[in-house]
Amino acid sequence: MIGALRLFVGLLIAQTIAYVALSVYARRVRRRKLEDRWDEKGKTGNKDAFVERGLRAYDNSLRRKLILGVYIVPWVAIASVIYVVNYL
C-alpha cells in the first residue's frame, strides 16, 4: 500500500512539472505568434495591448484547457489497467 502511495505521489509531482512546463511553453508560443502577426500585418498602435488581449483570449480558450489532460489521461489509463487486470 505504501508503495502504491509513493508511486501516485511521484506521478502527481511529475504531472505538475509537465503541466507547468507545457503551460509556459504554450503561452510563449502564443505570444510569439501574436507578435509575428502584429509585425506581419504592419499594424499601428500599441503592440503590447494587442498581445495582452490575445493572451487573455488564449487563457479562456479550449486549447489552454486541453493541457489539463496531463493530469487526466494517466489516471484514466491507470484506472483502466487496474480494472482490466482485476475484473476481466
mmCIF file of the C-alpha atoms, coordinates in Angstrom:
data_MODEL
# 
_entry.id   MODEL 
# 
loop_
_atom_site.group_PDB 
_atom_site.id 
_atom_site.type_symbol 
_atom_site.label_atom_id 
_atom_site.label_alt_id 
_atom_site.label_comp_id 
_atom_site.label_asym_id 
_atom_site.label_entity_id 
_atom_site.label_seq_id 
_atom_site.pdbx_PDB_ins_code 
_atom_site.Cartn_x 
_atom_site.Cartn_y 
_atom_site.Cartn_z 
_atom_site.occupancy 
_atom_site.B_iso_or_equiv 
_atom_site.pdbx_formal_charge 
_atom_site.auth_seq_id 
_atom_site.auth_comp_id 
_atom_site.auth_asym_id 
_atom_site.auth_atom_id 
_atom_site.pdbx_PDB_model_num 
ATOM 1  C CA . MET A 1 1  ? 0.000   0.000  0.000   1.00 0.00 ? 1  MET A CA 1 
ATOM 2  C CA . ILE A 1 2  ? 2.832   2.381  0.846   1.00 0.00 ? 2  ILE A CA 1 
ATOM 3  C CA . GLY A 1 3  ? 4.491   1.539  -2.467  1.00 0.00 ? 3  GLY A CA 1 
ATOM 4  C CA . ALA A 1 4  ? 1.357   2.495  -4.396  1.00 0.00 ? 4  ALA A CA 1 
ATOM 5  C CA . LEU A 1 5  ? 1.057   5.735  -2.452  1.00 0.00 ? 5  LEU A CA 1 
ATOM 6  C CA . ARG A 1 6  ? 4.674   6.611  -3.245  1.00 0.00 ? 6  ARG A CA 1 
ATOM 7  C CA . LEU A 1 7  ? 4.022   5.835  -6.918  1.00 0.00 ? 7  LEU A CA 1 
ATOM 8  C CA . PHE A 1 8  ? 0.919   8.045  -7.011  1.00 0.00 ? 8  PHE A CA 1 
ATOM 9  C CA . VAL A 1 9  ? 2.655   10.943 -5.249  1.00 0.00 ? 9  VAL A CA 1 
ATOM 10 C CA . GLY A 1 10 ? 5.607   10.644 -7.627  1.00 0.00 ? 10 GLY A CA 1 
ATOM 11 C CA . LEU A 1 11 ? 3.240   10.610 -10.588 1.00 0.00 ? 11 LEU A CA 1 
ATOM 12 C CA . LEU A 1 12 ? 1.432   13.683 -9.294  1.00 0.00 ? 12 LEU A CA 1 
ATOM 13 C CA . ILE A 1 13 ? 4.722   15.552 -8.899  1.00 0.00 ? 13 ILE A CA 1 
ATOM 14 C CA . ALA A 1 14 ? 5.826   14.557 -12.409 1.00 0.00 ? 14 ALA A CA 1 
ATOM 15 C CA . GLN A 1 15 ? 2.445   15.624 -13.820 1.00 0.00 ? 15 GLN A CA 1 
ATOM 16 C CA . THR A 1 16 ? 2.680   19.000 -12.103 1.00 0.00 ? 16 THR A CA 1 
ATOM 17 C CA . ILE A 1 17 ? 6.138   19.615 -13.530 1.00 0.00 ? 17 ILE A CA 1 
ATOM 18 C CA . ALA A 1 18 ? 4.941   18.595 -17.010 1.00 0.00 ? 18 ALA A CA 1 
ATOM 19 C CA . TYR A 1 19 ? 1.834   20.799 -16.711 1.00 0.00 ? 19 TYR A CA 1 
ATOM 20 C CA . VAL A 1 20 ? 3.821   23.864 -15.704 1.00 0.00 ? 20 VAL A CA 1 
ATOM 21 C CA . ALA A 1 21 ? 6.387   23.294 -18.456 1.00 0.00 ? 21 ALA A CA 1 
ATOM 22 C CA . LEU A 1 22 ? 3.695   22.795 -21.121 1.00 0.00 ? 22 LEU A CA 1 
ATOM 23 C CA . SER A 1 23 ? 1.736   25.831 -19.936 1.00 0.00 ? 23 SER A CA 1 
ATOM 24 C CA . VAL A 1 24 ? 4.777   28.103 -20.038 1.00 0.00 ? 24 VAL A CA 1 
ATOM 25 C CA . TYR A 1 25 ? 5.826   26.763 -23.441 1.00 0.00 ? 25 TYR A CA 1 
ATOM 26 C CA . ALA A 1 26 ? 2.340   27.097 -24.963 1.00 0.00 ? 26 ALA A CA 1 
ATOM 27 C CA . ARG A 1 27 ? 1.978   30.660 -23.658 1.00 0.00 ? 27 ARG A CA 1 
ATOM 28 C CA . ARG A 1 28 ? 5.369   31.650 -25.093 1.00 0.00 ? 28 ARG A CA 1 
ATOM 29 C CA . VAL A 1 29 ? 4.475   30.153 -28.466 1.00 0.00 ? 29 VAL A CA 1 
ATOM 30 C CA . ARG A 1 30 ? 1.151   32.015 -28.479 1.00 0.00 ? 30 ARG A CA 1 
ATOM 31 C CA . ARG A 1 31 ? 2.878   35.286 -27.547 1.00 0.00 ? 31 ARG A CA 1 
ATOM 32 C CA . ARG A 1 32 ? 5.402   34.828 -30.351 1.00 0.00 ? 32 ARG A CA 1 
ATOM 33 C CA . LYS A 1 33 ? 2.612   34.135 -32.861 1.00 0.00 ? 33 LYS A CA 1 
ATOM 34 C CA . LEU A 1 34 ? 0.728   37.252 -31.777 1.00 0.00 ? 34 LEU A CA 1 
ATOM 35 C CA . GLU A 1 35 ? 3.857   39.383 -32.082 1.00 0.00 ? 35 GLU A CA 1 
ATOM 36 C CA . ASP A 1 36 ? 4.594   37.905 -35.512 1.00 0.00 ? 36 ASP A CA 1 
ATOM 37 C CA . ARG A 1 37 ? 1.022   38.575 -36.640 1.00 0.00 ? 37 ARG A CA 1 
ATOM 38 C CA . TRP A 1 38 ? 1.369   42.203 -35.485 1.00 0.00 ? 38 TRP A CA 1 
ATOM 39 C CA . ASP A 1 39 ? 4.624   42.639 -37.403 1.00 0.00 ? 39 ASP A CA 1 
ATOM 40 C CA . GLU A 1 40 ? 3.340   40.797 -40.481 1.00 0.00 ? 40 GLU A CA 1 
ATOM 41 C CA . LYS A 1 41 ? 0.230   42.925 -40.854 1.00 0.00 ? 41 LYS A CA 1 
ATOM 42 C CA . GLY A 1 42 ? 2.098   46.167 -40.146 1.00 0.00 ? 42 GLY A CA 1 
ATOM 43 C CA . LYS A 1 43 ? -0.471  47.380 -37.651 1.00 0.00 ? 43 LYS A CA 1 
ATOM 44 C CA . THR A 1 44 ? -0.171  50.674 -35.855 1.00 0.00 ? 44 THR A CA 1 
ATOM 45 C CA . GLY A 1 45 ? -0.922  51.395 -32.227 1.00 0.00 ? 45 GLY A CA 1 
ATOM 46 C CA . ASN A 1 46 ? 0.075   49.649 -29.045 1.00 0.00 ? 46 ASN A CA 1 
ATOM 47 C CA . LYS A 1 47 ? 1.643   46.260 -29.750 1.00 0.00 ? 47 LYS A CA 1 
ATOM 48 C CA . ASP A 1 48 ? 1.730   45.262 -26.065 1.00 0.00 ? 48 ASP A CA 1 
ATOM 49 C CA . ALA A 1 49 ? -2.006  45.859 -25.664 1.00 0.00 ? 49 ALA A CA 1 
ATOM 50 C CA . PHE A 1 50 ? -2.682  43.722 -28.755 1.00 0.00 ? 50 PHE A CA 1 
ATOM 51 C CA . VAL A 1 51 ? -0.556  40.881 -27.385 1.00 0.00 ? 51 VAL A CA 1 
ATOM 52 C CA . GLU A 1 52 ? -2.162  41.094 -23.921 1.00 0.00 ? 52 GLU A CA 1 
ATOM 53 C CA . ARG A 1 53 ? -5.675  40.947 -25.421 1.00 0.00 ? 53 ARG A CA 1 
ATOM 54 C CA . GLY A 1 54 ? -4.643  37.917 -27.443 1.00 0.00 ? 54 GLY A CA 1 
ATOM 55 C CA . LEU A 1 55 ? -3.185  36.203 -24.391 1.00 0.00 ? 55 LEU A CA 1 
ATOM 56 C CA . ARG A 1 56 ? -6.339  36.896 -22.371 1.00 0.00 ? 56 ARG A CA 1 
ATOM 57 C CA . ALA A 1 57 ? -8.370  35.268 -25.134 1.00 0.00 ? 57 ALA A CA 1 
ATOM 58 C CA . TYR A 1 58 ? -5.910  32.359 -25.146 1.00 0.00 ? 58 TYR A CA 1 
ATOM 59 C CA . ASP A 1 59 ? -6.265  31.901 -21.369 1.00 0.00 ? 59 ASP A CA 1 
ATOM 60 C CA . ASN A 1 60 ? -10.003 31.281 -21.836 1.00 0.00 ? 60 ASN A CA 1 
ATOM 61 C CA . SER A 1 61 ? -9.637  29.032 -24.869 1.00 0.00 ? 61 SER A CA 1 
ATOM 62 C CA . LEU A 1 62 ? -10.204 25.303 -25.185 1.00 0.00 ? 62 LEU A CA 1 
ATOM 63 C CA . ARG A 1 63 ? -6.608  24.804 -26.281 1.00 0.00 ? 63 ARG A CA 1 
ATOM 64 C CA . ARG A 1 64 ? -5.374  26.058 -22.921 1.00 0.00 ? 64 ARG A CA 1 
ATOM 65 C CA . LYS A 1 65 ? -7.753  23.764 -21.050 1.00 0.00 ? 65 LYS A CA 1 
ATOM 66 C CA . LEU A 1 66 ? -6.634  20.712 -23.044 1.00 0.00 ? 66 LEU A CA 1 
ATOM 67 C CA . ILE A 1 67 ? -3.262  20.927 -21.307 1.00 0.00 ? 67 ILE A CA 1 
ATOM 68 C CA . LEU A 1 68 ? -5.088  19.644 -18.209 1.00 0.00 ? 68 LEU A CA 1 
ATOM 69 C CA . GLY A 1 69 ? -5.076  16.296 -20.000 1.00 0.00 ? 69 GLY A CA 1 
ATOM 70 C CA . VAL A 1 70 ? -1.616  15.905 -18.484 1.00 0.00 ? 70 VAL A CA 1 
ATOM 71 C CA . TYR A 1 71 ? -3.421  15.188 -15.223 1.00 0.00 ? 71 TYR A CA 1 
ATOM 72 C CA . ILE A 1 72 ? -6.415  13.258 -16.535 1.00 0.00 ? 72 ILE A CA 1 
ATOM 73 C CA . VAL A 1 73 ? -5.029  10.836 -19.135 1.00 0.00 ? 73 VAL A CA 1 
ATOM 74 C CA . PRO A 1 74 ? -2.503  8.952  -16.948 1.00 0.00 ? 74 PRO A CA 1 
ATOM 75 C CA . TRP A 1 75 ? -5.028  8.444  -14.127 1.00 0.00 ? 75 TRP A CA 1 
ATOM 76 C CA . VAL A 1 76 ? -7.635  7.132  -16.555 1.00 0.00 ? 76 VAL A CA 1 
ATOM 77 C CA . ALA A 1 77 ? -5.034  4.789  -18.037 1.00 0.00 ? 77 ALA A CA 1 
ATOM 78 C CA . ILE A 1 78 ? -4.032  3.511  -14.596 1.00 0.00 ? 78 ILE A CA 1 
ATOM 79 C CA . ALA A 1 79 ? -7.661  3.001  -13.577 1.00 0.00 ? 79 ALA A CA 1 
ATOM 80 C CA . SER A 1 80 ? -8.347  1.162  -16.848 1.00 0.00 ? 80 SER A CA 1 
ATOM 81 C CA . VAL A 1 81 ? -5.387  -1.174 -16.369 1.00 0.00 ? 81 VAL A CA 1 
ATOM 82 C CA . ILE A 1 82 ? -6.424  -1.899 -12.781 1.00 0.00 ? 82 ILE A CA 1 
ATOM 83 C CA . TYR A 1 83 ? -9.978  -2.643 -13.889 1.00 0.00 ? 83 TYR A CA 1 
ATOM 84 C CA . VAL A 1 84 ? -8.914  -4.901 -16.752 1.00 0.00 ? 84 VAL A CA 1 
ATOM 85 C CA . VAL A 1 85 ? -6.420  -6.835 -14.644 1.00 0.00 ? 85 VAL A CA 1 
ATOM 86 C CA . ASN A 1 86 ? -8.799  -7.365 -11.732 1.00 0.00 ? 86 ASN A CA 1 
ATOM 87 C CA . TYR A 1 87 ? -12.209 -7.782 -13.340 1.00 0.00 ? 87 TYR A CA 1 
ATOM 88 C CA . LEU A 1 88 ? -11.818 -9.049 -16.886 1.00 0.00 ? 88 LEU A CA 1 
# 
